[in-house]
Amino acid sequence: LPAPGAFRGGASLVEQQSDCPFRAFGVQRLRARPWPRATYGLSAAERGNLVHAALAAFWQRVCTRDELAKLDGGALADAVTKAVDTAFVGRAVDAARWGRLARLVEPAERTRLAATLEGWIRDGELAREAFAVVAVERAIPLALGELQLSLRIDRVDRLPGGALAIIDYKTGRSAAPRRWLDERPQAPQLPLYLLAHRAAEPTVAVSALAH
């Protein structure tokens, strides 16, 4: 890899090298990419980008669990709708491609995204102890050997004792934490976030919220 320079999405670089060094060489050095699959409507990655954008918008408005608990059904639905609107303004989808898809998929995708967020928040977030969201989409550097990685953390919460918890959203498959310590670590993203973040502030937990 060329040096110096920071690699955004550096967690994927480490994960690719752990999974298969040959594939990592092809992707990172030769910029090889798989032939894109034909899809109906949005791809899984595009849907995941919309989920991330909508959750970021939601937690910028609703900053604590106490605020969340005060929202009745109608108020929660309204907050989710505003977050979905924000996600679709940013789109998280290639603009030219979206121009061809919008009329066909936007109503259904809005409904799906709102239902995903409401279910995620009701079933996951309200079941947790008190927390306050202190950052969303936080950019943070990590020096890993000679590599200068640029990471982006989905969310950071402050817990009642004052320590921090790192939250990562997963809309696809997620490796079990025990796999982080394999001979070739799987899904090292959260451990890398912890390494980067705990140098600045006490961080006691990392968690993948999956849907």
Secondary structure as UniProt FT lines:
FT   STRAND          6..8
FT   HELIX           10..19
FT   HELIX           21..24
FT   HELIX           25..29
FT   HELIX           44..61
FT   HELIX           65..69
FT   HELIX           73..90
FT   HELIX           95..120
FT   HELIX           121..125
FT   TURN            126..127
FT   STRAND          132..144
FT   TURN            145..146
FT   STRAND          147..158
FT   TURN            160..161
FT   STRAND          164..170
FT   HELIX           177..181
FT   HELIX           189..198
FT   TURN            199..200
FT   STRAND          203..210
//
